[in-house]
C-alpha cells in the first residue's frame, strides 16, 4: 500500500496542478482562436464534419471518474506528445502550401505547438512527483524517430485533418483542466483542507 503523501509533496502537487490548469486554459483559448483563423484561411466550413483522424487521441473517455491520477497523467502526456508531432507536421505542410503568404497563421500554429510542448513537460514534472517515472525517458532515441510518416494526403485531406487535430486539441485542453482539478483534490491521508484548487 502506498505511503501517505507528505504535506510538502501534497502542496507541490497542488501548486503544479494549479499552474497546469492555467496553462491548459490559456492553451484552449489560443487553440479556439487558431481554429477560427484556420477555418477562414483554409476556406473550410466551420461546421464541417471530420471523421476520426488517424493518430489523433480522443479526449472522450468512458468511466472518467474511475481513473486514477496516474492514469489521467499518462493519458494526457501520451495525447500531448501525439499533438506535438501532429502540429509540427501541420506547420511543415502550412509552410509548403503558403510559404510566407500567411505568416500569421504559421506563427499562431508555432505558438500553440510551443504551448503543447510546455504542457507535456509540465505533465512530466507531475509524473515525476508521483514517483512514476516518465514513459519514453529511457528510449528518447525512439521518441525522436517518431512514428512512421503518414501516407501522403491531398491538399483538401490535409486541411480536414488539420481541422480535426485542432478541434480535438481544444477538447483535450478542457479534459486536462478536469483531470488536473481531480488530481489536485487532497488525498484523505494528507488531511489537507479540501477545495484549495478550484478555479483556474
Residue pairs with C-beta under 8 A, 6 or more apart in sequence:
4 187
4 189
4 190
5 13
5 187
5 189
5 190
7 190
7 192
9 129
10 186
10 187
10 190
10 192
11 192
12 129
13 126
13 129
13 130
13 183
13 184
14 184
14 186
14 192
14 196
14 197
16 122
16 125
16 126
16 129
17 126
17 180
17 181
17 183
17 184
17 197
18 184
18 197
19 122
20 119
20 122
20 123
20 126
20 176
20 180
21 177
21 180
21 181
21 184
21 197
21 200
22 200
23 115
23 118
23 119
23 122
24 119
24 173
24 176
24 177
24 180
24 200
25 173
25 177
25 200
26 115
27 112
27 115
27 116
27 119
27 173
28 170
28 173
28 174
28 177
30 108
30 111
30 112
30 115
31 112
31 166
31 169
31 170
31 173
32 170
33 108
34 105
34 108
34 109
34 112
34 166
35 163
35 166
35 167
35 170
36 46
37 104
37 105
37 108
38 44
38 105
38 162
38 163
38 166
39 45
39 46
39 163
41 102
41 105
42 159
42 162
42 163
43 159
44 159
44 160
44 163
48 160
48 163
50 160
50 161
50 163
50 164
50 167
51 164
52 58
52 164
53 161
53 164
53 165
53 168
54 150
55 82
55 85
55 86
55 147
55 150
56 82
56 83
56 86
56 164
56 165
56 168
57 75
57 78
57 79
57 82
57 83
57 168
57 172
58 168
59 79
59 168
59 171
59 172
59 174
59 175
60 171
61 67
61 75
61 175
64 178
67 75
69 130
69 182
69 183
70 127
70 130
70 132
72 179
72 182
72 183
73 123
73 126
73 127
73 130
73 132
73 179
73 183
74 127
74 132
74 135
76 123
76 172
76 175
76 176
76 179
77 120
77 123
77 124
77 127
77 134
77 135
78 135
79 172
80 116
80 119
80 120
80 123
80 172
81 120
81 136
81 143
83 116
83 165
83 169
83 172
84 113
84 116
84 117
84 120
85 146
85 147
86 165
87 109
87 112
87 113
87 116
87 165
87 169
88 113
89 150
90 109
90 162
90 165
91 106
91 109
91 110
91 113
93 158
93 162
94 102
94 105
94 106
94 109
95 106
97 155
97 158
98 105
98 106
112 169
116 169
119 176
124 134
126 183
127 133
127 134
128 134
136 142
136 143
153 161
177 200
181 197
181 198
184 196
184 197
185 194
185 197
186 192
186 193
186 194
186 196
